[in-house]
Amino acid sequence: MGVVAFDERLMTMLQDVLADLPDCDDQMASAIAETNACGYYLDWIEPTPVHGEVIATFASSGPRKDDCCFCGDTIHARVKVDAVFDGVAGEWKVNGYEVLSAEVEDWGD
């Protein structure tokens, strides 16, 4: 991928990939199932270039379900995204991704 410019197009591509994770990845779906929240949205994304790929560290949270005891509403995750910038089309093309970790925020006692 060469030098990664963290521009708006890269962030949009990452947001699109991360928005699909609850439906496409068992590790993310399991973390969401541990919580008592729904309607997850991205709180923040921190992209880091690593050997021709982008590691996206992010937090996602959703509103609590009032009819359940509280067991977390925020997931912290890391996803490795294999993507290249298509200069002709002016957009990022995703070749694949892998969820490296997905954990419910520890609220402690």
C-alpha angles and dihedrals in degrees: 000000000000119000112005117219109200095219132150092271092057092048091049091051091050092048090052093050094046093047089060096051099089089059099037108037128062094204092056092042090052092050090050090049089056091061132070094227135098139188095048120204132181115266096184142340127209112192120200125183113231123176098325095321136084122240108206114200111190149157124225127187141173141193117284122252105237094209094064132068112256114267102152139302103202130076123197114202145166123213128185109216122195104206138149130201113241103211093191094054092034094227144098119260117207114217094180145308141222128206106229096183140351120182135166112242110263108238094183125202 
